[in-house]
């Protein structure tokens, strides 16, 4: 199934292919709890993820150990996806940015990023 996503102002647009999304992930680390994102449980590599437009609008935020690349739109501030230094270009998607998905209606797994070692 092909999903279409964007930031709020639509400067950043992307698509990805996945089986129907029925569950999600929510992290409680200090940045994720503040942005309140509900993310895809799976990561999507370049074979399944395509940035359609807006690369020049993306900026990256790093926190603490710098292992996660949190991408944000410079224009509207929305976080559409991230990758890690361990799996570069393998993206976890902010499901609130995806058309046709109601993230709070999905089965959500809670990840304890606050206390990870």
Phi and psi restraints in degrees (range 20) as a CNS / XPLOR table:
assign (resid 1 and name C) (resid 2 and name N)
       (resid 2 and name CA) (resid 2 and name C) 1.0 -97.3 20.0 2
assign (resid 2 and name N) (resid 2 and name CA)
       (resid 2 and name C) (resid 3 and name N) 1.0 130.0 20.0 2
assign (resid 2 and name C) (resid 3 and name N)
       (resid 3 and name CA) (resid 3 and name C) 1.0 -111.8 20.0 2
assign (resid 3 and name N) (resid 3 and name CA)
       (resid 3 and name C) (resid 4 and name N) 1.0 146.1 20.0 2
assign (resid 3 and name C) (resid 4 and name N)
       (resid 4 and name CA) (resid 4 and name C) 1.0 -117.1 20.0 2
assign (resid 4 and name N) (resid 4 and name CA)
       (resid 4 and name C) (resid 5 and name N) 1.0 137.7 20.0 2
assign (resid 4 and name C) (resid 5 and name N)
       (resid 5 and name CA) (resid 5 and name C) 1.0 -141.9 20.0 2
assign (resid 5 and name N) (resid 5 and name CA)
       (resid 5 and name C) (resid 6 and name N) 1.0 165.4 20.0 2
assign (resid 5 and name C) (resid 6 and name N)
       (resid 6 and name CA) (resid 6 and name C) 1.0 -162.0 20.0 2
assign (resid 6 and name N) (resid 6 and name CA)
       (resid 6 and name C) (resid 7 and name N) 1.0 166.3 20.0 2
assign (resid 6 and name C) (resid 7 and name N)
       (resid 7 and name CA) (resid 7 and name C) 1.0 -75.9 20.0 2
assign (resid 7 and name N) (resid 7 and name CA)
       (resid 7 and name C) (resid 8 and name N) 1.0 -178.0 20.0 2
assign (resid 7 and name C) (resid 8 and name N)
       (resid 8 and name CA) (resid 8 and name C) 1.0 -65.3 20.0 2
assign (resid 8 and name N) (resid 8 and name CA)
       (resid 8 and name C) (resid 9 and name N) 1.0 -42.4 20.0 2
assign (resid 8 and name C) (resid 9 and name N)
       (resid 9 and name CA) (resid 9 and name C) 1.0 -85.1 20.0 2
assign (resid 9 and name N) (resid 9 and name CA)
       (resid 9 and name C) (resid 10 and name N) 1.0 -4.6 20.0 2
assign (resid 9 and name C) (resid 10 and name N)
       (resid 10 and name CA) (resid 10 and name C) 1.0 69.4 20.0 2
assign (resid 10 and name N) (resid 10 and name CA)
       (resid 10 and name C) (resid 11 and name N) 1.0 13.5 20.0 2
assign (resid 10 and name C) (resid 11 and name N)
       (resid 11 and name CA) (resid 11 and name C) 1.0 -66.7 20.0 2
assign (resid 11 and name N) (resid 11 and name CA)
       (resid 11 and name C) (resid 12 and name N) 1.0 -37.1 20.0 2
assign (resid 11 and name C) (resid 12 and name N)
       (resid 12 and name CA) (resid 12 and name C) 1.0 -102.3 20.0 2
assign (resid 12 and name N) (resid 12 and name CA)
       (resid 12 and name C) (resid 13 and name N) 1.0 120.5 20.0 2
assign (resid 12 and name C) (resid 13 and name N)
       (resid 13 and name CA) (resid 13 and name C) 1.0 -130.1 20.0 2
assign (resid 13 and name N) (resid 13 and name CA)
       (resid 13 and name C) (resid 14 and name N) 1.0 142.5 20.0 2
assign (resid 13 and name C) (resid 14 and name N)
       (resid 14 and name CA) (resid 14 and name C) 1.0 -148.5 20.0 2
assign (resid 14 and name N) (resid 14 and name CA)
       (resid 14 and name C) (resid 15 and name N) 1.0 166.5 20.0 2
assign (resid 14 and name C) (resid 15 and name N)
       (resid 15 and name CA) (resid 15 and name C) 1.0 -141.6 20.0 2
assign (resid 15 and name N) (resid 15 and name CA)
       (resid 15 and name C) (resid 16 and name N) 1.0 156.3 20.0 2
assign (resid 15 and name C) (resid 16 and name N)
       (resid 16 and name CA) (resid 16 and name C) 1.0 -153.1 20.0 2
assign (resid 16 and name N) (resid 16 and name CA)
       (resid 16 and name C) (resid 17 and name N) 1.0 157.5 20.0 2
assign (resid 16 and name C) (resid 17 and name N)
       (resid 17 and name CA) (resid 17 and name C) 1.0 -110.4 20.0 2
assign (resid 17 and name N) (resid 17 and name CA)
       (resid 17 and name C) (resid 18 and name N) 1.0 137.1 20.0 2
assign (resid 17 and name C) (resid 18 and name N)
       (resid 18 and name CA) (resid 18 and name C) 1.0 -158.7 20.0 2
assign (resid 18 and name N) (resid 18 and name CA)
       (resid 18 and name C) (resid 19 and name N) 1.0 158.1 20.0 2
assign (resid 18 and name C) (resid 19 and name N)
       (resid 19 and name CA) (resid 19 and name C) 1.0 -61.9 20.0 2
assign (resid 19 and name N) (resid 19 and name CA)
       (resid 19 and name C) (resid 20 and name N) 1.0 161.6 20.0 2
assign (resid 19 and name C) (resid 20 and name N)
       (resid 20 and name CA) (resid 20 and name C) 1.0 -51.8 20.0 2
assign (resid 20 and name N) (resid 20 and name CA)
       (resid 20 and name C) (resid 21 and name N) 1.0 131.9 20.0 2
assign (resid 20 and name C) (resid 21 and name N)
       (resid 21 and name CA) (resid 21 and name C) 1.0 -84.6 20.0 2
assign (resid 21 and name N) (resid 21 and name CA)
       (resid 21 and name C) (resid 22 and name N) 1.0 117.5 20.0 2
assign (resid 21 and name C) (resid 22 and name N)
       (resid 22 and name CA) (resid 22 and name C) 1.0 -121.3 20.0 2
assign (resid 22 and name N) (resid 22 and name CA)
       (resid 22 and name C) (resid 23 and name N) 1.0 -9.8 20.0 2
assign (resid 22 and name C) (resid 23 and name N)
       (resid 23 and name CA) (resid 23 and name C) 1.0 -140.8 20.0 2
assign (resid 23 and name N) (resid 23 and name CA)
       (resid 23 and name C) (resid 24 and name N) 1.0 168.7 20.0 2
assign (resid 23 and name C) (resid 24 and name N)
       (resid 24 and name CA) (resid 24 and name C) 1.0 -150.0 20.0 2
assign (resid 24 and name N) (resid 24 and name CA)
       (resid 24 and name C) (resid 25 and name N) 1.0 177.2 20.0 2
assign (resid 24 and name C) (resid 25 and name N)
       (resid 25 and name CA) (resid 25 and name C) 1.0 -131.1 20.0 2
assign (resid 25 and name N) (resid 25 and name CA)
       (resid 25 and name C) (resid 26 and name N) 1.0 138.6 20.0 2
assign (resid 25 and name C) (resid 26 and name N)
       (resid 26 and name CA) (resid 26 and name C) 1.0 -133.9 20.0 2
assign (resid 26 and name N) (resid 26 and name CA)
       (resid 26 and name C) (resid 27 and name N) 1.0 127.1 20.0 2
assign (resid 26 and name C) (resid 27 and name N)
       (resid 27 and name CA) (resid 27 and name C) 1.0 -101.3 20.0 2
assign (resid 27 and name N) (resid 27 and name CA)
       (resid 27 and name C) (resid 28 and name N) 1.0 150.2 20.0 2
assign (resid 27 and name C) (resid 28 and name N)
       (resid 28 and name CA) (resid 28 and name C) 1.0 -109.9 20.0 2
assign (resid 28 and name N) (resid 28 and name CA)
       (resid 28 and name C) (resid 29 and name N) 1.0 17.8 20.0 2
assign (resid 28 and name C) (resid 29 and name N)
       (resid 29 and name CA) (resid 29 and name C) 1.0 -66.3 20.0 2
assign (resid 29 and name N) (resid 29 and name CA)
       (resid 29 and name C) (resid 30 and name N) 1.0 169.0 20.0 2
assign (resid 29 and name C) (resid 30 and name N)
       (resid 30 and name CA) (resid 30 and name C) 1.0 -62.3 20.0 2
assign (resid 30 and name N) (resid 30 and name CA)
       (resid 30 and name C) (resid 31 and name N) 1.0 -34.7 20.0 2
assign (resid 30 and name C) (resid 31 and name N)
       (resid 31 and name CA) (resid 31 and name C) 1.0 -80.0 20.0 2
assign (resid 31 and name N) (resid 31 and name CA)
       (resid 31 and name C) (resid 32 and name N) 1.0 -42.8 20.0 2
assign (resid 31 and name C) (resid 32 and name N)
       (resid 32 and name CA) (resid 32 and name C) 1.0 -66.0 20.0 2
assign (resid 32 and name N) (resid 32 and name CA)
       (resid 32 and name C) (resid 33 and name N) 1.0 -37.7 20.0 2
assign (resid 32 and name C) (resid 33 and name N)
       (resid 33 and name CA) (resid 33 and name C) 1.0 -65.9 20.0 2
assign (resid 33 and name N) (resid 33 and name CA)
       (resid 33 and name C) (resid 34 and name N) 1.0 -33.5 20.0 2
assign (resid 33 and name C) (resid 34 and name N)
       (resid 34 and name CA) (resid 34 and name C) 1.0 -74.8 20.0 2
assign (resid 34 and name N) (resid 34 and name CA)
       (resid 34 and name C) (resid 35 and name N) 1.0 -36.8 20.0 2
assign (resid 34 and name C) (resid 35 and name N)
       (resid 35 and name CA) (resid 35 and name C) 1.0 -85.8 20.0 2
assign (resid 35 and name N) (resid 35 and name CA)
       (resid 35 and name C) (resid 36 and name N) 1.0 -12.1 20.0 2
assign (resid 35 and name C) (resid 36 and name N)
       (resid 36 and name CA) (resid 36 and name C) 1.0 54.9 20.0 2
assign (resid 36 and name N) (resid 36 and name CA)
       (resid 36 and name C) (resid 37 and name N) 1.0 35.9 20.0 2
assign (resid 36 and name C) (resid 37 and name N)
       (resid 37 and name CA) (resid 37 and name C) 1.0 -80.5 20.0 2
assign (resid 37 and name N) (resid 37 and name CA)
       (resid 37 and name C) (resid 38 and name N) 1.0 144.4 20.0 2
assign (resid 37 and name C) (resid 38 and name N)
       (resid 38 and name CA) (resid 38 and name C) 1.0 -109.9 20.0 2
assign (resid 38 and name N) (resid 38 and name CA)
       (resid 38 and name C) (resid 39 and name N) 1.0 117.3 20.0 2
assign (resid 38 and name C) (resid 39 and name N)
       (resid 39 and name CA) (resid 39 and name C) 1.0 -108.8 20.0 2
assign (resid 39 and name N) (resid 39 and name CA)
       (resid 39 and name C) (resid 40 and name N) 1.0 160.9 20.0 2
assign (resid 39 and name C) (resid 40 and name N)
       (resid 40 and name CA) (resid 40 and name C) 1.0 -64.8 20.0 2
assign (resid 40 and name N) (resid 40 and name CA)
       (resid 40 and name C) (resid 41 and name N) 1.0 142.0 20.0 2
assign (resid 40 and name C) (resid 41 and name N)
       (resid 41 and name CA) (resid 41 and name C) 1.0 -70.8 20.0 2
assign (resid 41 and name N) (resid 41 and name CA)
       (resid 41 and name C) (resid 42 and name N) 1.0 -36.8 20.0 2
assign (resid 41 and name C) (resid 42 and name N)
       (resid 42 and name CA) (resid 42 and name C) 1.0 -92.4 20.0 2
assign (resid 42 and name N) (resid 42 and name CA)
       (resid 42 and name C) (resid 43 and name N) 1.0 157.0 20.0 2
assign (resid 42 and name C) (resid 43 and name N)
       (resid 43 and name CA) (resid 43 and name C) 1.0 -102.3 20.0 2
assign (resid 43 and name N) (resid 43 and name CA)
       (resid 43 and name C) (resid 44 and name N) 1.0 148.6 20.0 2
assign (resid 43 and name C) (resid 44 and name N)
       (resid 44 and name CA) (resid 44 and name C) 1.0 -118.0 20.0 2
assign (resid 44 and name N) (resid 44 and name CA)
       (resid 44 and name C) (resid 45 and name N) 1.0 120.0 20.0 2
assign (resid 44 and name C) (resid 45 and name N)
       (resid 45 and name CA) (resid 45 and name C) 1.0 -83.9 20.0 2
assign (resid 45 and name N) (resid 45 and name CA)
       (resid 45 and name C) (resid 46 and name N) 1.0 -179.7 20.0 2
assign (resid 45 and name C) (resid 46 and name N)
       (resid 46 and name CA) (resid 46 and name C) 1.0 -61.8 20.0 2
assign (resid 46 and name N) (resid 46 and name CA)
       (resid 46 and name C) (resid 47 and name N) 1.0 -21.5 20.0 2
assign (resid 46 and name C) (resid 47 and name N)
       (resid 47 and name CA) (resid 47 and name C) 1.0 -72.9 20.0 2
assign (resid 47 and name N) (resid 47 and name CA)
       (resid 47 and name C) (resid 48 and name N) 1.0 -21.1 20.0 2
assign (resid 47 and name C) (resid 48 and name N)
       (resid 48 and name CA) (resid 48 and name C) 1.0 -120.3 20.0 2
assign (resid 48 and name N) (resid 48 and name CA)
       (resid 48 and name C) (resid 49 and name N) 1.0 -4.1 20.0 2
assign (resid 48 and name C) (resid 49 and name N)
       (resid 49 and name CA) (resid 49 and name C) 1.0 -127.1 20.0 2
assign (resid 49 and name N) (resid 49 and name CA)
       (resid 49 and name C) (resid 50 and name N) 1.0 135.6 20.0 2
assign (resid 49 and name C) (resid 50 and name N)
       (resid 50 and name CA) (resid 50 and name C) 1.0 -138.1 20.0 2
assign (resid 50 and name N) (resid 50 and name CA)
       (resid 50 and name C) (resid 51 and name N) 1.0 125.9 20.0 2
assign (resid 50 and name C) (resid 51 and name N)
       (resid 51 and name CA) (resid 51 and name C) 1.0 -80.8 20.0 2
assign (resid 51 and name N) (resid 51 and name CA)
       (resid 51 and name C) (resid 52 and name N) 1.0 113.7 20.0 2
assign (resid 51 and name C) (resid 52 and name N)
       (resid 52 and name CA) (resid 52 and name C) 1.0 -79.9 20.0 2
assign (resid 52 and name N) (resid 52 and name CA)
       (resid 52 and name C) (resid 53 and name N) 1.0 -44.3 20.0 2
assign (resid 52 and name C) (resid 53 and name N)
       (resid 53 and name CA) (resid 53 and name C) 1.0 -157.2 20.0 2
assign (resid 53 and name N) (resid 53 and name CA)
       (resid 53 and name C) (resid 54 and name N) 1.0 160.1 20.0 2
assign (resid 53 and name C) (resid 54 and name N)
       (resid 54 and name CA) (resid 54 and name C) 1.0 98.3 20.0 2
assign (resid 54 and name N) (resid 54 and name CA)
       (resid 54 and name C) (resid 55 and name N) 1.0 13.3 20.0 2
assign (resid 54 and name C) (resid 55 and name N)
       (resid 55 and name CA) (resid 55 and name C) 1.0 -54.4 20.0 2
assign (resid 55 and name N) (resid 55 and name CA)
       (resid 55 and name C) (resid 56 and name N) 1.0 -38.6 20.0 2
assign (resid 55 and name C) (resid 56 and name N)
       (resid 56 and name CA) (resid 56 and name C) 1.0 -70.3 20.0 2
assign (resid 56 and name N) (resid 56 and name CA)
       (resid 56 and name C) (resid 57 and name N) 1.0 -15.6 20.0 2
assign (resid 56 and name C) (resid 57 and name N)
       (resid 57 and name CA) (resid 57 and name C) 1.0 -89.2 20.0 2
assign (resid 57 and name N) (resid 57 and name CA)
       (resid 57 and name C) (resid 58 and name N) 1.0 -11.6 20.0 2
assign (resid 57 and name C) (resid 58 and name N)
       (resid 58 and name CA) (resid 58 and name C) 1.0 -82.2 20.0 2
assign (resid 58 and name N) (resid 58 and name CA)
       (resid 58 and name C) (resid 59 and name N) 1.0 139.3 20.0 2
assign (resid 58 and name C) (resid 59 and name N)
       (resid 59 and name CA) (resid 59 and name C) 1.0 -131.0 20.0 2
assign (resid 59 and name N) (resid 59 and name CA)
       (resid 59 and name C) (resid 60 and name N) 1.0 159.6 20.0 2
assign (resid 59 and name C) (resid 60 and name N)
       (resid 60 and name CA) (resid 60 and name C) 1.0 -117.7 20.0 2
assign (resid 60 and name N) (resid 60 and name CA)
       (resid 60 and name C) (resid 61 and name N) 1.0 137.2 20.0 2
assign (resid 60 and name C) (resid 61 and name N)
       (resid 61 and name CA) (resid 61 and name C) 1.0 -115.1 20.0 2
assign (resid 61 and name N) (resid 61 and name CA)
       (resid 61 and name C) (resid 62 and name N) 1.0 132.7 20.0 2
assign (resid 61 and name C) (resid 62 and name N)
       (resid 62 and name CA) (resid 62 and name C) 1.0 -117.5 20.0 2
assign (resid 62 and name N) (resid 62 and name CA)
       (resid 62 and name C) (resid 63 and name N) 1.0 141.3 20.0 2
assign (resid 62 and name C) (resid 63 and name N)
       (resid 63 and name CA) (resid 63 and name C) 1.0 -127.9 20.0 2
assign (resid 63 and name N) (resid 63 and name CA)
       (resid 63 and name C) (resid 64 and name N) 1.0 143.6 20.0 2
assign (resid 63 and name C) (resid 64 and name N)
       (resid 64 and name CA) (resid 64 and name C) 1.0 52.0 20.0 2
assign (resid 64 and name N) (resid 64 and name CA)
       (resid 64 and name C) (resid 65 and name N) 1.0 -103.5 20.0 2
assign (resid 64 and name C) (resid 65 and name N)
       (resid 65 and name CA) (resid 65 and name C) 1.0 -81.1 20.0 2
assign (resid 65 and name N) (resid 65 and name CA)
       (resid 65 and name C) (resid 66 and name N) 1.0 0.7 20.0 2
assign (resid 65 and name C) (resid 66 and name N)
       (resid 66 and name CA) (resid 66 and name C) 1.0 59.1 20.0 2
assign (resid 66 and name N) (resid 66 and name CA)
       (resid 66 and name C) (resid 67 and name N) 1.0 26.3 20.0 2
assign (resid 66 and name C) (resid 67 and name N)
       (resid 67 and name CA) (resid 67 and name C) 1.0 -88.6 20.0 2
assign (resid 67 and name N) (resid 67 and name CA)
       (resid 67 and name C) (resid 68 and name N) 1.0 -13.6 20.0 2
assign (resid 67 and name C) (resid 68 and name N)
       (resid 68 and name CA) (resid 68 and name C) 1.0 -115.9 20.0 2
assign (resid 68 and name N) (resid 68 and name CA)
       (resid 68 and name C) (resid 69 and name N) 1.0 132.6 20.0 2
assign (resid 68 and name C) (resid 69 and name N)
       (resid 69 and name CA) (resid 69 and name C) 1.0 -95.9 20.0 2
assign (resid 69 and name N) (resid 69 and name CA)
       (resid 69 and name C) (resid 70 and name N) 1.0 99.9 20.0 2
assign (resid 69 and name C) (resid 70 and name N)
       (resid 70 and name CA) (resid 70 and name C) 1.0 -86.5 20.0 2
assign (resid 70 and name N) (resid 70 and name CA)
       (resid 70 and name C) (resid 71 and name N) 1.0 112.1 20.0 2
assign (resid 70 and name C) (resid 71 and name N)
       (resid 71 and name CA) (resid 71 and name C) 1.0 -91.4 20.0 2
assign (resid 71 and name N) (resid 71 and name CA)
       (resid 71 and name C) (resid 72 and name N) 1.0 135.0 20.0 2
assign (resid 71 and name C) (resid 72 and name N)
       (resid 72 and name CA) (resid 72 and name C) 1.0 -131.2 20.0 2
assign (resid 72 and name N) (resid 72 and name CA)
       (resid 72 and name C) (resid 73 and name N) 1.0 149.7 20.0 2
assign (resid 72 and name C) (resid 73 and name N)
       (resid 73 and name CA) (resid 73 and name C) 1.0 -79.1 20.0 2
assign (resid 73 and name N) (resid 73 and name CA)
       (resid 73 and name C) (resid 74 and name N) 1.0 127.0 20.0 2
assign (resid 73 and name C) (resid 74 and name N)
       (resid 74 and name CA) (resid 74 and name C) 1.0 -65.1 20.0 2
assign (resid 74 and name N) (resid 74 and name CA)
       (resid 74 and name C) (resid 75 and name N) 1.0 -24.7 20.0 2
assign (resid 74 and name C) (resid 75 and name N)
       (resid 75 and name CA) (resid 75 and name C) 1.0 -85.6 20.0 2
assign (resid 75 and name N) (resid 75 and name CA)
       (resid 75 and name C) (resid 76 and name N) 1.0 -47.6 20.0 2
assign (resid 75 and name C) (resid 76 and name N)
       (resid 76 and name CA) (resid 76 and name C) 1.0 -110.3 20.0 2
assign (resid 76 and name N) (resid 76 and name CA)
       (resid 76 and name C) (resid 77 and name N) 1.0 -12.0 20.0 2
assign (resid 76 and name C) (resid 77 and name N)
       (resid 77 and name CA) (resid 77 and name C) 1.0 84.5 20.0 2
assign (resid 77 and name N) (resid 77 and name CA)
       (resid 77 and name C) (resid 78 and name N) 1.0 3.2 20.0 2
assign (resid 77 and name C) (resid 78 and name N)
       (resid 78 and name CA) (resid 78 and name C) 1.0 -80.0 20.0 2
assign (resid 78 and name N) (resid 78 and name CA)
       (resid 78 and name C) (resid 79 and name N) 1.0 141.8 20.0 2
assign (resid 78 and name C) (resid 79 and name N)
       (resid 79 and name CA) (resid 79 and name C) 1.0 -93.9 20.0 2
assign (resid 79 and name N) (resid 79 and name CA)
       (resid 79 and name C) (resid 80 and name N) 1.0 105.7 20.0 2
assign (resid 79 and name C) (resid 80 and name N)
       (resid 80 and name CA) (resid 80 and name C) 1.0 -89.1 20.0 2
assign (resid 80 and name N) (resid 80 and name CA)
       (resid 80 and name C) (resid 81 and name N) 1.0 -27.6 20.0 2
assign (resid 80 and name C) (resid 81 and name N)
       (resid 81 and name CA) (resid 81 and name C) 1.0 -168.8 20.0 2
assign (resid 81 and name N) (resid 81 and name CA)
       (resid 81 and name C) (resid 82 and name N) 1.0 169.7 20.0 2
assign (resid 81 and name C) (resid 82 and name N)
       (resid 82 and name CA) (resid 82 and name C) 1.0 -148.1 20.0 2
assign (resid 82 and name N) (resid 82 and name CA)
       (resid 82 and name C) (resid 83 and name N) 1.0 162.1 20.0 2
assign (resid 82 and name C) (resid 83 and name N)
       (resid 83 and name CA) (resid 83 and name C) 1.0 -134.0 20.0 2
assign (resid 83 and name N) (resid 83 and name CA)
       (resid 83 and name C) (resid 84 and name N) 1.0 179.8 20.0 2
assign (resid 83 and name C) (resid 84 and name N)
       (resid 84 and name CA) (resid 84 and name C) 1.0 -126.2 20.0 2
assign (resid 84 and name N) (resid 84 and name CA)
       (resid 84 and name C) (resid 85 and name N) 1.0 165.5 20.0 2
assign (resid 84 and name C) (resid 85 and name N)
       (resid 85 and name CA) (resid 85 and name C) 1.0 -69.5 20.0 2
assign (resid 85 and name N) (resid 85 and name CA)
       (resid 85 and name C) (resid 86 and name N) 1.0 -19.3 20.0 2
assign (resid 85 and name C) (resid 86 and name N)
       (resid 86 and name CA) (resid 86 and name C) 1.0 -82.7 20.0 2
assign (resid 86 and name N) (resid 86 and name CA)
       (resid 86 and name C) (resid 87 and name N) 1.0 -27.7 20.0 2
assign (resid 86 and name C) (resid 87 and name N)
       (resid 87 and name CA) (resid 87 and name C) 1.0 -136.8 20.0 2
assign (resid 87 and name N) (resid 87 and name CA)
       (resid 87 and name C) (resid 88 and name N) 1.0 68.1 20.0 2
assign (resid 87 and name C) (resid 88 and name N)
       (resid 88 and name CA) (resid 88 and name C) 1.0 -61.1 20.0 2
assign (resid 88 and name N) (resid 88 and name CA)
       (resid 88 and name C) (resid 89 and name N) 1.0 144.5 20.0 2
assign (resid 88 and name C) (resid 89 and name N)
       (resid 89 and name CA) (resid 89 and name C) 1.0 60.0 20.0 2
assign (resid 89 and name N) (resid 89 and name CA)
       (resid 89 and name C) (resid 90 and name N) 1.0 27.7 20.0 2
assign (resid 89 and name C) (resid 90 and name N)
       (resid 90 and name CA) (resid 90 and name C) 1.0 -124.4 20.0 2
assign (resid 90 and name N) (resid 90 and name CA)
       (resid 90 and name C) (resid 91 and name N) 1.0 104.1 20.0 2
assign (resid 90 and name C) (resid 91 and name N)
       (resid 91 and name CA) (resid 91 and name C) 1.0 -99.4 20.0 2
assign (resid 91 and name N) (resid 91 and name CA)
       (resid 91 and name C) (resid 92 and name N) 1.0 137.7 20.0 2
assign (resid 91 and name C) (resid 92 and name N)
       (resid 92 and name CA) (resid 92 and name C) 1.0 -98.4 20.0 2
assign (resid 92 and name N) (resid 92 and name CA)
       (resid 92 and name C) (resid 93 and name N) 1.0 131.4 20.0 2
assign (resid 92 and name C) (resid 93 and name N)
       (resid 93 and name CA) (resid 93 and name C) 1.0 -99.7 20.0 2
assign (resid 93 and name N) (resid 93 and name CA)
       (resid 93 and name C) (resid 94 and name N) 1.0 138.7 20.0 2
assign (resid 93 and name C) (resid 94 and name N)
       (resid 94 and name CA) (resid 94 and name C) 1.0 -75.8 20.0 2
assign (resid 94 and name N) (resid 94 and name CA)
       (resid 94 and name C) (resid 95 and name N) 1.0 107.3 20.0 2
assign (resid 94 and name C) (resid 95 and name N)
       (resid 95 and name CA) (resid 95 and name C) 1.0 -67.7 20.0 2
assign (resid 95 and name N) (resid 95 and name CA)
       (resid 95 and name C) (resid 96 and name N) 1.0 -15.9 20.0 2
assign (resid 95 and name C) (resid 96 and name N)
       (resid 96 and name CA) (resid 96 and name C) 1.0 -69.5 20.0 2
assign (resid 96 and name N) (resid 96 and name CA)
       (resid 96 and name C) (resid 97 and name N) 1.0 -13.4 20.0 2
assign (resid 96 and name C) (resid 97 and name N)
       (resid 97 and name CA) (resid 97 and name C) 1.0 -96.7 20.0 2
assign (resid 97 and name N) (resid 97 and name CA)
       (resid 97 and name C) (resid 98 and name N) 1.0 3.1 20.0 2
assign (resid 97 and name C) (resid 98 and name N)
       (resid 98 and name CA) (resid 98 and name C) 1.0 -105.5 20.0 2
assign (resid 98 and name N) (resid 98 and name CA)
       (resid 98 and name C) (resid 99 and name N) 1.0 128.2 20.0 2
assign (resid 98 and name C) (resid 99 and name N)
       (resid 99 and name CA) (resid 99 and name C) 1.0 -63.3 20.0 2
assign (resid 99 and name N) (resid 99 and name CA)
       (resid 99 and name C) (resid 100 and name N) 1.0 137.6 20.0 2
assign (resid 99 and name C) (resid 100 and name N)
       (resid 100 and name CA) (resid 100 and name C) 1.0 82.1 20.0 2
assign (resid 100 and name N) (resid 100 and name CA)
       (resid 100 and name C) (resid 101 and name N) 1.0 5.8 20.0 2
assign (resid 100 and name C) (resid 101 and name N)
       (resid 101 and name CA) (resid 101 and name C) 1.0 -116.6 20.0 2
assign (resid 101 and name N) (resid 101 and name CA)
       (resid 101 and name C) (resid 102 and name N) 1.0 134.3 20.0 2
assign (resid 101 and name C) (resid 102 and name N)
       (resid 102 and name CA) (resid 102 and name C) 1.0 -106.2 20.0 2
assign (resid 102 and name N) (resid 102 and name CA)
       (resid 102 and name C) (resid 103 and name N) 1.0 92.8 20.0 2
assign (resid 102 and name C) (resid 103 and name N)
       (resid 103 and name CA) (resid 103 and name C) 1.0 -57.9 20.0 2
assign (resid 103 and name N) (resid 103 and name CA)
       (resid 103 and name C) (resid 104 and name N) 1.0 -34.7 20.0 2
assign (resid 103 and name C) (resid 104 and name N)
       (resid 104 and name CA) (resid 104 and name C) 1.0 -75.1 20.0 2
assign (resid 104 and name N) (resid 104 and name CA)
       (resid 104 and name C) (resid 105 and name N) 1.0 -8.3 20.0 2
assign (resid 104 and name C) (resid 105 and name N)
       (resid 105 and name CA) (resid 105 and name C) 1.0 -94.5 20.0 2
assign (resid 105 and name N) (resid 105 and name CA)
       (resid 105 and name C) (resid 106 and name N) 1.0 -5.0 20.0 2
assign (resid 105 and name C) (resid 106 and name N)
       (resid 106 and name CA) (resid 106 and name C) 1.0 -83.3 20.0 2
assign (resid 106 and name N) (resid 106 and name CA)
       (resid 106 and name C) (resid 107 and name N) 1.0 160.4 20.0 2
assign (resid 106 and name C) (resid 107 and name N)
       (resid 107 and name CA) (resid 107 and name C) 1.0 -71.6 20.0 2
assign (resid 107 and name N) (resid 107 and name CA)
       (resid 107 and name C) (resid 108 and name N) 1.0 117.5 20.0 2
assign (resid 107 and name C) (resid 108 and name N)
       (resid 108 and name CA) (resid 108 and name C) 1.0 -105.9 20.0 2
assign (resid 108 and name N) (resid 108 and name CA)
       (resid 108 and name C) (resid 109 and name N) 1.0 125.3 20.0 2
assign (resid 108 and name C) (resid 109 and name N)
       (resid 109 and name CA) (resid 109 and name C) 1.0 -94.2 20.0 2
assign (resid 109 and name N) (resid 109 and name CA)
       (resid 109 and name C) (resid 110 and name N) 1.0 131.6 20.0 2
assign (resid 109 and name C) (resid 110 and name N)
       (resid 110 and name CA) (resid 110 and name C) 1.0 -95.0 20.0 2
assign (resid 110 and name N) (resid 110 and name CA)
       (resid 110 and name C) (resid 111 and name N) 1.0 129.3 20.0 2
assign (resid 110 and name C) (resid 111 and name N)
       (resid 111 and name CA) (resid 111 and name C) 1.0 -108.6 20.0 2
assign (resid 111 and name N) (resid 111 and name CA)
       (resid 111 and name C) (resid 112 and name N) 1.0 128.6 20.0 2
assign (resid 111 and name C) (resid 112 and name N)
       (resid 112 and name CA) (resid 112 and name C) 1.0 -86.9 20.0 2
assign (resid 112 and name N) (resid 112 and name CA)
       (resid 112 and name C) (resid 113 and name N) 1.0 74.0 20.0 2
assign (resid 112 and name C) (resid 113 and name N)
       (resid 113 and name CA) (resid 113 and name C) 1.0 -73.8 20.0 2
assign (resid 113 and name N) (resid 113 and name CA)
       (resid 113 and name C) (resid 114 and name N) 1.0 -20.7 20.0 2
assign (resid 113 and name C) (resid 114 and name N)
       (resid 114 and name CA) (resid 114 and name C) 1.0 -64.7 20.0 2
assign (resid 114 and name N) (resid 114 and name CA)
       (resid 114 and name C) (resid 115 and name N) 1.0 -36.0 20.0 2
assign (resid 114 and name C) (resid 115 and name N)
       (resid 115 and name CA) (resid 115 and name C) 1.0 -111.6 20.0 2
assign (resid 115 and name N) (resid 115 and name CA)
       (resid 115 and name C) (resid 116 and name N) 1.0 17.6 20.0 2
assign (resid 115 and name C) (resid 116 and name N)
       (resid 116 and name CA) (resid 116 and name C) 1.0 -65.2 20.0 2
assign (resid 116 and name N) (resid 116 and name CA)
       (resid 116 and name C) (resid 117 and name N) 1.0 151.2 20.0 2
